Amino acid sequence: MAYVHYYLSILMEIYYFMIIGYLILSWFPNARESFIGGLLSKLVEPYLSPFRKIIPSIGFIDLSPIVALIALRFVVMGIAAVLDFIVGMF
């Protein structure tokens, strides 16, 4: 079971840094049109778009990625708790 937690945390960290990398690319002009920007856009934007619909931006500042990163942490913690519960039943 420790392996599942380990791989789950690794996958969460990778996606976490992908979101941060995508946000950093938004600071540079034409960076999102590059190959890496397009790839990150295809992987990260489906997760960020529901948060952008709910949380409005304040001027030039988009707060939805911060909420999305916090939600990602809680989702992973919830999945780990459910897996612990299921394994504890057997």
All heavy atoms as an XYZ file, in Angstrom:
726
protein
N       0.820     -1.196      0.000
C       0.000      0.000      0.000
C       0.864      1.260      0.000
O       0.442      2.287     -0.510
C      -0.924     -0.050      1.225
C      -1.928      1.039      1.258
S      -3.001      0.906     -0.166
C      -3.781      2.454     -0.115
N       2.042      1.140      0.562
C       2.938      2.302      0.595
C       3.338      2.722     -0.819
O       3.563      3.910     -1.072
C       4.168      1.996      1.427
N       3.425      1.743     -1.714
C       3.769      2.064     -3.093
C       2.676      2.910     -3.749
O       2.971      3.814     -4.530
C       3.998      0.793     -3.913
C       5.224      0.038     -3.509
C       5.132     -1.244     -2.981
C       6.477      0.606     -3.644
C       6.268     -1.946     -2.607
C       7.611     -0.073     -3.283
C       7.511     -1.345     -2.761
O       8.638     -2.022     -2.394
N       1.432      2.609     -3.445
C       0.321      3.368     -4.024
C       0.383      4.820     -3.552
O       0.230      5.750     -4.346
C      -1.032      2.716     -3.663
C      -2.189      3.572     -4.154
C      -1.124      1.317     -4.244
N       0.621      5.020     -2.267
C       0.745      6.386     -1.743
C       1.935      7.103     -2.382
O       1.855      8.292     -2.697
C       0.928      6.364     -0.221
C      -0.332      6.097      0.517
N      -1.294      7.055      0.698
C      -0.794      4.977      1.112
C      -2.287      6.537      1.383
N      -2.009      5.275      1.643
N       3.009      6.385     -2.543
C       4.206      6.979     -3.125
C       3.949      7.429     -4.561
O       4.245      8.566     -4.933
C       5.358      5.982     -3.068
C       6.615      6.463     -3.737
C       7.397      7.456     -3.158
C       7.017      5.940     -4.959
C       8.546      7.905     -3.771
C       8.162      6.383     -5.586
C       8.923      7.365     -4.984
O      10.065      7.817     -5.596
N       3.383      6.543     -5.374
C       3.134      6.885     -6.773
C       2.047      7.954     -6.903
O       2.118      8.804     -7.788
C       2.773      5.647     -7.584
C       3.935      4.721     -7.780
C       3.899      3.407     -7.352
C       5.100      5.178     -8.389
C       4.974      2.564     -7.523
C       6.186      4.343     -8.566
C       6.117      3.041     -8.133
O       7.194      2.212     -8.301
N       1.063      7.920     -6.024
C       0.032      8.936     -6.038
C       0.617     10.311     -5.713
O       0.297     11.298     -6.371
C      -1.069      8.575     -5.041
C      -2.330      9.411     -5.058
C      -3.032      9.278     -6.401
C      -3.248      8.980     -3.944
N       1.507     10.359     -4.745
C       2.121     11.639     -4.399
C       3.061     12.121     -5.506
O       3.137     13.321     -5.786
C       2.873     11.541     -3.073
O       3.986     10.696     -3.190
N       3.764     11.196     -6.157
C       4.636     11.574     -7.276
C       3.812     12.150     -8.426
O       4.171     13.190     -9.004
C       5.473     10.361     -7.753
C       6.477      9.960     -6.702
C       6.166     10.663     -9.079
C       7.552     10.988     -6.439
N       2.710     11.488     -8.768
C       1.852     11.991     -9.852
C       1.259     13.351     -9.509
O       1.164     14.230    -10.366
C       0.739     10.990    -10.145
C       1.166      9.707    -10.838
C      -0.017      8.748    -10.945
C       1.720     10.011    -12.211
N       0.883     13.539     -8.243
C       0.342     14.827     -7.832
C       1.403     15.923     -7.951
O       1.123     17.021     -8.427
C      -0.175     14.780     -6.401
C      -0.840     16.076     -6.005
S      -0.804     16.495     -4.262
C       0.869     16.342     -3.803
N       2.615     15.635     -7.534
C       3.688     16.625     -7.614
C       4.008     16.986     -9.064
O       4.255     18.152     -9.389
C       4.949     16.120     -6.907
C       4.812     16.040     -5.401
C       4.622     17.394     -4.752
O       5.237     18.378     -5.214
O       3.865     17.467     -3.775
N       4.000     15.989     -9.933
C       4.263     16.253    -11.354
C       3.186     17.171    -11.920
O       3.483     18.163    -12.594
C       4.348     14.932    -12.146
C       5.621     14.175    -11.781
C       4.284     15.186    -13.653
C       5.681     12.774    -12.346
N       1.920     16.874    -11.620
C       0.835     17.707    -12.138
C       0.866     19.089    -11.497
O       0.568     20.092    -12.154
C      -0.512     17.026    -11.895
C      -1.599     17.550    -12.797
C      -1.559     17.297    -14.163
C      -2.647     18.303    -12.302
C      -2.542     17.786    -15.008
C      -3.631     18.792    -13.136
C      -3.574     18.521    -14.488
O      -4.538     19.013    -15.318
N       1.241     19.159    -10.247
C       1.384     20.419     -9.524
C       2.405     21.310    -10.239
O       2.152     22.479    -10.499
C       1.814     20.107     -8.095
C       1.816     21.256     -7.138
C       0.657     21.620     -6.466
C       2.984     21.968     -6.860
C       0.651     22.665     -5.562
C       2.989     23.006     -5.960
C       1.820     23.350     -5.312
O       1.826     24.386     -4.419
N       3.558     20.742    -10.568
C       4.590     21.523    -11.251
C       4.223     21.834    -12.699
O       4.662     22.846    -13.247
C       5.945     20.822    -11.169
C       6.555     20.899     -9.806
C       6.828     19.755     -9.084
C       6.851     22.121     -9.239
C       7.381     19.829     -7.817
C       7.410     22.213     -7.982
C       7.669     21.059     -7.261
N       3.414     20.982    -13.316
C       2.929     21.293    -14.658
C       2.036     22.534    -14.630
O       2.134     23.396    -15.510
C       2.164     20.101    -15.241
C       3.056     18.955    -15.669
S       2.159     17.453    -16.102
C       1.083     18.019    -17.368
N       1.182     22.637    -13.620
C       0.320     23.810    -13.489
C       1.163     25.056    -13.246
O       0.939     26.104    -13.866
C      -0.712     23.603    -12.363
C      -1.704     22.509    -12.747
C      -1.449     24.900    -12.058
C      -2.646     22.109    -11.638
N       2.148     24.948    -12.368
C       3.008     26.092    -12.090
C       3.795     26.494    -13.341
O       3.934     27.680    -13.647
C       3.945     25.790    -10.902
C       3.111     25.692     -9.623
C       5.024     26.848    -10.770
C       3.864     25.246     -8.415
N       4.296     25.522    -14.080
C       5.007     25.813    -15.324
C       4.104     26.487    -16.340
O       4.525     27.411    -17.045
N       2.860     26.054    -16.416
C       1.904     26.665    -17.329
C       1.632     28.118    -16.947
O       1.515     28.991    -17.807
C       0.612     25.848    -17.323
C      -0.431     26.319    -18.284
C      -0.250     26.217    -19.654
C      -1.624     26.861    -17.826
C      -1.218     26.646    -20.537
C      -2.592     27.295    -18.699
C      -2.389     27.181    -20.047
O      -3.346     27.610    -20.920
N       1.567     28.366    -15.659
C       1.349     29.743    -15.195
C       2.561     30.622    -15.473
O       2.418     31.786    -15.834
C       1.026     29.744    -13.701
C      -0.276     29.063    -13.320
C      -0.429     29.027    -11.812
C      -1.449     29.752    -13.972
N       3.748     30.078    -15.317
C       4.960     30.848    -15.600
C       5.060     31.159    -17.084
O       5.501     32.244    -17.473
C       6.206     30.102    -15.081
C       6.193     30.103    -13.548
C       7.493     30.718    -15.602
C       7.260     29.252    -12.916
N       4.627     30.231    -17.942
C       4.647     30.489    -19.382
C       3.730     31.647    -19.762
O       3.966     32.310    -20.784
C       4.234     29.237    -20.156
C       5.272     28.135    -20.273
C       4.695     26.950    -21.043
C       6.514     28.634    -20.965
N       2.702     31.895    -18.957
C       1.797     32.997    -19.284
C       2.463     34.357    -19.101
O       1.956     35.363    -19.598
C       0.535     32.924    -18.424
O       0.830     33.218    -17.071
N       3.554     34.430    -18.395
C       4.255     35.691    -18.179
C       5.085     36.110    -19.385
O       5.454     37.273    -19.510
C       5.172     35.609    -16.971
C       4.467     35.366    -15.678
C       3.131     35.473    -15.423
C       5.068     34.974    -14.456
N       2.873     35.157    -14.129
C       4.042     34.850    -13.496
C       6.376     34.698    -14.078
C       4.294     34.477    -12.196
C       6.616     34.337    -12.771
C       5.588     34.226    -11.840
N       5.424     35.168    -20.241
C       6.290     35.448    -21.382
C       5.466     35.480    -22.666
O       4.642     34.602    -22.903
C       7.384     34.383    -21.498
C       8.258     34.302    -20.289
C       8.115     33.269    -19.380
C       9.222     35.264    -20.057
C       8.920     33.186    -18.260
C      10.021     35.201    -18.935
C       9.877     34.164    -18.035
N       5.692     36.486    -23.511
C       4.920     36.562    -24.757
C       5.261     35.407    -25.697
O       6.411     35.002    -25.827
C       5.340     37.906    -25.361
C       6.573     38.311    -24.650
C       6.619     37.586    -23.353
N       4.243     34.852    -26.295
C       4.339     33.759    -27.275
C       4.902     32.463    -26.702
O       5.251     31.563    -27.462
C       5.162     34.184    -28.491
C       4.520     35.328    -29.229
O       3.297     35.452    -29.240
N       5.334     36.181    -29.816
N       5.014     32.330    -25.396
C       5.534     31.094    -24.820
C       4.496     29.981    -24.870
O       4.847     28.812    -24.997
C       5.990     31.321    -23.383
N       3.225     30.335    -24.803
C       2.182     29.307    -24.852
C       1.989     28.754    -26.257
O       1.346     27.717    -26.429
C       0.863     29.863    -24.329
C       0.877     30.023    -22.833
C      -0.492     30.301    -22.310
N      -0.463     30.433    -20.858
C      -1.490     30.779    -20.147
N      -2.642     31.018    -20.727
N      -1.394     30.890    -18.842
N       2.526     29.430    -27.260
C       2.429     28.931    -28.628
C       3.550     27.961    -28.966
O       3.555     27.373    -30.045
C       2.427     30.091    -29.627
C       1.117     30.841    -29.699
C       0.924     31.799    -28.544
O       1.935     32.303    -28.013
O      -0.231     32.023    -28.158
N       4.499     27.761    -28.078
C       5.582     26.815    -28.319
C       5.072     25.392    -28.135
O       3.936     25.166    -27.713
C       6.745     27.089    -27.355
O       6.352     26.795    -26.033
N       5.923     24.424    -28.437
C       5.541     23.018    -28.294
C       5.227     22.677    -26.845
O       4.212     22.046    -26.550
C       6.666     22.115    -28.817
C       6.406     20.656    -28.574
C       5.469     19.974    -29.319
C       7.095     19.975    -27.572
C       5.219     18.634    -29.085
C       6.855     18.642    -27.335
C       5.921     17.962    -28.096
N       6.068     23.120    -25.931
C       5.863     22.826    -24.512
C       4.624     23.549    -24.000
O       3.842     22.983    -23.229
C       7.117     23.218    -23.699
C       8.274     22.318    -24.105
C       6.859     23.116    -22.205
C       9.595     22.692    -23.501
N       4.420     24.774    -24.427
C       3.231     25.517    -24.028
C       1.954     24.862    -24.512
O       0.967     24.789    -23.783
N       1.967     24.370    -25.738
C       0.794     23.667    -26.271
C       0.526     22.368    -25.546
O      -0.629     22.026    -25.260
N       1.585     21.640    -25.232
C       1.435     20.387    -24.498
C       0.887     20.628    -23.099
O      -0.047     19.946    -22.657
C       2.787     19.665    -24.427
C       2.808     18.321    -23.716
C       1.966     17.311    -24.470
C       4.226     17.832    -23.558
N       1.459     21.603    -22.403
C       0.967     21.929    -21.066
C      -0.468     22.443    -21.116
O      -1.268     22.151    -20.224
C       1.873     22.952    -20.395
C       3.210     22.434    -19.890
C       4.024     23.577    -19.300
C       3.020     21.346    -18.860
N      -0.798     23.188    -22.153
C      -2.157     23.685    -22.298
C      -3.157     22.542    -22.436
O      -4.221     22.563    -21.815
C      -2.241     24.605    -23.504
O      -3.561     25.013    -23.723
N      -2.814     21.544    -23.227
C      -3.710     20.400    -23.414
C      -3.866     19.575    -22.141
O      -4.909     18.978    -21.914
C      -3.191     19.510    -24.533
C      -3.343     20.115    -25.897
C      -2.779     19.217    -26.966
C      -2.850     19.905    -28.307
N      -2.229     19.115    -29.373
N      -2.835     19.549    -21.301
C      -2.887     18.740    -20.087
C      -3.458     19.492    -18.888
O      -4.100     18.881    -18.027
C      -1.482     18.229    -19.749
C      -0.873     17.254    -20.747
C       0.572     16.972    -20.389
C      -1.680     15.969    -20.785
N      -3.252     20.782    -18.810
C      -3.600     21.546    -17.617
C      -4.912     22.314    -17.768
O      -5.673     22.435    -16.808
C      -2.444     22.508    -17.264
C      -2.824     23.468    -16.180
C      -1.215     21.711    -16.867
N      -5.184     22.818    -18.950
C      -6.358     23.674    -19.144
C      -7.686     22.973    -18.835
O      -8.585     23.619    -18.278
C      -6.357     24.238    -20.563
C      -7.248     25.420    -20.757
C      -6.900     26.597    -19.873
O      -5.714     26.922    -19.715
O      -7.838     27.202    -19.320
N      -7.879     21.689    -19.142
C      -9.150     21.052    -18.747
C      -9.374     21.039    -17.231
O     -10.514     21.071    -16.778
C      -9.019     19.623    -19.284
C      -8.071     19.729    -20.405
C      -7.096     20.806    -20.012
N      -8.306     20.992    -16.465
C      -8.440     21.031    -15.005
C      -8.690     22.455    -14.510
O      -9.463     22.667    -13.576
C      -7.183     20.452    -14.351
C      -7.216     20.493    -12.847
C      -8.078     19.681    -12.132
C      -6.389     21.349    -12.137
C      -8.123     19.718    -10.755
C      -6.427     21.398    -10.759
C      -7.296     20.574    -10.071
O      -7.330     20.621     -8.705
N      -8.051     23.437    -15.125
C      -8.184     24.825    -14.670
C      -9.478     25.501    -15.128
O      -9.956     26.423    -14.470
C      -6.996     25.656    -15.151
C      -5.646     25.368    -14.526
C      -4.584     26.247    -15.160
C      -5.681     25.575    -13.034
N     -10.050     25.082    -16.233
C     -11.209     25.784    -16.793
C     -12.431     25.798    -15.862
O     -13.097     26.838    -15.785
C     -11.565     25.236    -18.169
O     -11.930     23.895    -18.096
N     -12.766     24.722    -15.140
C     -13.901     24.844    -14.217
C     -13.654     25.859    -13.098
O     -14.578     26.551    -12.673
C     -14.062     23.435    -13.636
C     -13.405     22.533    -14.592
C     -12.315     23.333    -15.223
N     -12.426     25.962    -12.642
C     -12.107     26.938    -11.607
C     -12.186     28.359    -12.148
O     -12.584     29.275    -11.433
C     -10.717     26.658    -11.017
C     -10.649     25.380    -10.249
C     -10.101     24.252    -10.821
C     -11.132     25.302     -8.956
C     -10.034     23.070    -10.118
C     -11.074     24.118     -8.241
C     -10.523     22.992     -8.823
N     -11.819     28.548    -13.393
C     -11.903     29.884    -13.998
C     -13.346     30.316    -14.203
O     -13.638     31.507    -14.208
C     -11.155     29.896    -15.327
C      -9.663     29.866    -15.123
C      -8.932     30.251    -16.376
N      -7.507     30.321    -16.097
C      -6.579     29.661    -16.758
N      -6.914     28.907    -17.781
N      -5.312     29.777    -16.430
N     -14.259     29.354    -14.389
C     -15.670     29.706    -14.536
C     -16.266     30.151    -13.200
O     -17.150     30.996    -13.172
C     -16.455     28.511    -15.068
C     -16.129     28.171    -16.501
C     -16.886     26.950    -16.952
C     -16.469     26.555    -18.348
N     -17.095     25.300    -18.771
N     -15.780     29.578    -12.112
C     -16.343     29.868    -10.788
C     -15.714     31.117    -10.182
O     -16.411     31.963     -9.623
C     -16.138     28.657     -9.850
C     -16.908     27.455    -10.376
C     -16.568     28.993     -8.435
C     -16.587     26.170     -9.666
N     -14.396     31.234    -10.268
C     -13.670     32.308     -9.599
C     -13.313     33.387    -10.618
O     -12.543     33.137    -11.536
C     -12.396     31.757     -8.934
C     -12.776     30.671     -7.951
C     -11.618     32.870     -8.254
C     -11.628     29.828     -7.515
N     -13.853     34.592    -10.443
C     -13.532     35.662    -11.395
C     -12.127     36.208    -11.149
O     -11.614     36.160    -10.033
C     -14.590     36.722    -11.107
C     -14.948     36.505     -9.682
C     -14.811     35.028     -9.436
N     -11.517     36.700    -12.193
C     -10.196     37.311    -12.038
C     -10.357     38.731    -11.506
O     -11.351     39.395    -11.749
C      -9.446     37.321    -13.366
O     -10.167     38.066    -14.314
N      -9.352     39.156    -10.766
C      -9.345     40.500    -10.191
C      -8.368     41.322    -11.017
O      -7.158     41.242    -10.819
C      -8.926     40.466     -8.715
C      -9.870     39.579     -7.925
C      -8.883     41.866     -8.135
C      -9.438     39.319     -6.513
N      -8.893     42.085    -11.956
C      -8.029     42.862    -12.848
C      -7.198     41.926    -13.710
O      -7.717     41.134    -14.474
N      -5.877     42.009    -13.577
C      -4.979     41.151    -14.339
C      -4.600     39.891    -13.569
O      -3.866     39.054    -14.082
C      -3.701     41.905    -14.704
C      -3.942     43.013    -15.685
C      -3.875     44.336    -15.301
C      -4.270     42.718    -16.997
C      -4.109     45.351    -16.207
C      -4.497     43.722    -17.912
C      -4.420     45.045    -17.519
N      -5.064     39.753    -12.351
C      -4.670     38.629    -11.500
C      -5.741     37.549    -11.554
O      -6.911     37.788    -11.249
C      -4.453     39.094    -10.051
C      -3.367     40.158    -10.009
C      -4.097     37.921     -9.161
C      -3.209     40.816     -8.673
N      -5.326     36.346    -11.910
C      -6.216     35.194    -11.965
C      -5.952     34.341    -10.730
O      -4.887     33.730    -10.597
C      -5.961     34.406    -13.249
C      -6.956     33.291    -13.455
O      -7.991     33.268    -12.768
O      -6.691     32.438    -14.329
N      -6.918     34.279     -9.827
C      -6.752     33.530     -8.583
C      -7.173     32.067     -8.697
O      -6.943     31.292     -7.776
C      -7.552     34.202     -7.457
C      -7.150     35.628     -7.117
C      -8.082     36.186     -6.064
C      -5.716     35.668     -6.636
N      -7.770     31.694     -9.803
C      -8.265     30.324     -9.940
C      -7.162     29.258     -9.887
O      -7.411     28.180     -9.342
C      -9.086     30.187    -11.215
O      -8.330     30.498    -12.345
N      -5.946     29.487    -10.400
C      -4.925     28.448    -10.269
C      -4.531     28.159     -8.818
O      -4.217     27.019     -8.477
C      -3.734     28.990    -11.049
C      -4.318     29.929    -12.014
C      -5.496     30.532    -11.320
N      -4.587     29.177     -7.964
C      -4.265     28.952     -6.559
C      -5.300     28.032     -5.935
O      -4.960     27.074     -5.234
C      -4.202     30.304     -5.810
C      -3.071     31.152     -6.367
C      -4.029     30.088     -4.311
C      -3.080     32.574     -5.883
N      -6.570     28.295     -6.214
C      -7.636     27.445     -5.698
C      -7.544     26.046     -6.306
O      -7.768     25.040     -5.617
C      -9.013     28.086     -5.973
C     -10.142     27.192     -5.530
C      -9.107     29.436     -5.293
N      -7.175     25.966     -7.572
C      -7.033     24.667     -8.233
C      -5.908     23.842     -7.609
O      -6.044     22.625     -7.437
C      -6.785     24.859     -9.728
N      -4.810     24.478     -7.251
C      -3.704     23.760     -6.615
C      -4.095     23.272     -5.222
O      -3.751     22.144     -4.827
C      -2.464     24.645     -6.542
C      -1.797     24.951     -7.873
C      -0.682     25.973     -7.692
C      -1.260     23.693     -8.508
N      -4.818     24.086     -4.483
C      -5.291     23.664     -3.159
C      -6.283     22.509     -3.298
O      -6.229     21.534     -2.548
C      -5.907     24.858     -2.410
C      -4.819     25.882     -2.095
C      -6.611     24.406     -1.140
C      -5.341     27.206     -1.586
N      -7.188     22.605     -4.267
C      -8.154     21.535     -4.497
C      -7.457     20.246     -4.904
O      -7.878     19.146     -4.494
C      -9.161     21.948     -5.556
N      -6.388     20.352     -5.686
C      -5.629     19.165     -6.084
C      -5.060     18.455     -4.859
O      -5.120     17.232     -4.757
C      -4.512     19.551     -7.054
C      -3.625     18.431     -7.565
C      -4.421     17.444     -8.388
C      -2.478     19.008     -8.386
N      -4.519     19.215     -3.923
C      -4.001     18.627     -2.685
C      -5.090     17.885     -1.928
O      -4.899     16.772     -1.457
C      -3.408     19.704     -1.781
C      -2.187     20.336     -2.300
C      -0.981     19.598     -1.812
N       0.202     20.319     -2.303
C       1.367     19.796     -2.374
N       1.566     18.575     -1.988
N       2.380     20.490     -2.840
N      -6.273     18.525     -1.797
C      -7.360     17.896     -1.059
C      -7.890     16.643     -1.764
O      -8.244     15.663     -1.104
C      -8.494     18.884     -0.817
C      -8.222     19.837      0.305
C      -8.219     21.197      0.076
C      -7.958     19.383      1.584
C      -7.960     22.083      1.107
C      -7.696     20.254      2.621
C      -7.707     21.612      2.387
N      -7.949     16.677     -3.070
C      -8.419     15.509     -3.819
C      -7.465     14.334     -3.627
O      -7.899     13.200     -3.394
C      -8.593     15.857     -5.315
C      -8.753     14.611     -6.153
C      -9.772     16.783     -5.504
N      -6.187     14.585     -3.694
C      -5.204     13.511     -3.516
C      -5.257     12.975     -2.092
O      -5.177     11.759     -1.873
C      -3.788     13.995     -3.900
C      -2.737     12.995     -3.488
C      -3.726     14.243     -5.387
N      -5.422     13.867     -1.123
C      -5.543     13.404      0.264
C      -6.806     12.563      0.435
O      -6.802     11.563      1.159
C      -5.570     14.598      1.217
C      -4.235     15.263      1.380
S      -4.194     16.822      2.312
C      -5.450     16.657      3.514
N      -7.890     12.942     -0.225
C      -9.124     12.165     -0.162
C      -8.984     10.805     -0.809
O      -9.470      9.798     -0.275
N      -8.319     10.752     -1.951
C      -8.096      9.461     -2.618
C      -7.243      8.557     -1.744
O      -7.522      7.360     -1.612
C      -7.462      9.670     -4.003
C      -8.466     10.333     -4.944
C      -6.963      8.359     -4.586
C      -7.871     10.765     -6.267
N      -6.220      9.115     -1.117
C      -5.361      8.321     -0.237
C      -6.150      7.809      0.963
O      -5.980      6.654      1.381
C      -4.171      9.150      0.223
N      -7.043      8.631      1.522
C      -7.849      8.199      2.659
C      -8.817      7.087      2.260
O      -9.001      6.123      3.011
C      -8.607      9.381      3.244
N      -9.413      7.202      1.090
C     -10.330      6.156      0.615
C      -9.567      4.850      0.381
O     -10.042      3.766      0.745
C     -11.068      6.621     -0.656
C     -11.785      5.469     -1.334
C     -12.035      7.739     -0.330
N      -8.389      4.950     -0.207
C      -7.583      3.740     -0.423
C      -7.179      3.101      0.902
O      -7.197      1.877      1.028
C      -6.354      4.067     -1.263
C      -6.609      4.375     -2.731
C      -5.315      4.815     -3.410
C      -7.203      3.190     -3.441
N      -6.822      3.910      1.891
C      -6.498      3.379      3.214
C      -7.697      2.680      3.838
O      -7.561      1.633      4.467
C      -6.009      4.495      4.143
C      -4.603      4.904      3.863
O      -3.860      4.123      3.213
O      -4.226      6.017      4.297
N      -8.881      3.266      3.670
C     -10.086      2.662      4.205
C     -10.387      1.321      3.542
O     -10.734      0.347      4.208
C     -11.265      3.616      4.033
C     -12.575      3.069      4.523
C     -12.832      2.974      5.878
C     -13.533      2.645      3.624
C     -14.020      2.467      6.328
C     -14.728      2.130      4.051
C     -14.984      2.039      5.420
N     -10.248      1.277      2.225
C     -10.531      0.037      1.492
C      -9.535     -1.053      1.878
O      -9.928     -2.208      2.103
C     -10.509      0.306     -0.031
C     -11.703      1.159     -0.416
C     -10.505     -1.004     -0.811
C     -11.684      1.643     -1.852
N      -8.285     -0.706      1.982
C      -7.260     -1.690      2.350
C      -7.460     -2.126      3.803
O      -7.248     -3.299      4.143
C      -5.848     -1.136      2.116
C      -4.780     -2.010      2.739
C      -5.604     -0.958      0.640
N      -7.885     -1.213      4.665
C      -8.117     -1.549      6.065
C      -9.271     -2.507      6.266
O      -9.351     -3.197      7.279
N     -10.186     -2.577      5.311
C     -11.321     -3.497      5.417
C     -10.906     -4.929      5.186
O     -11.563     -5.846      5.641
C     -12.406     -3.100      4.414
C     -13.085     -1.787      4.736
S     -14.297     -1.276      3.514
C     -15.414     -2.669      3.474
N      -9.793     -5.134      4.480
C      -9.382     -6.509      4.151
C      -8.311     -6.985      5.044
O      -7.419     -6.694      5.486
C      -8.932     -6.590      2.690
C     -10.058     -6.292      1.726
C     -10.092     -5.107      1.016
C     -11.085     -7.181      1.565
C     -11.114     -4.827      0.133
C     -12.116     -6.927      0.679
C     -12.130     -5.745     -0.027
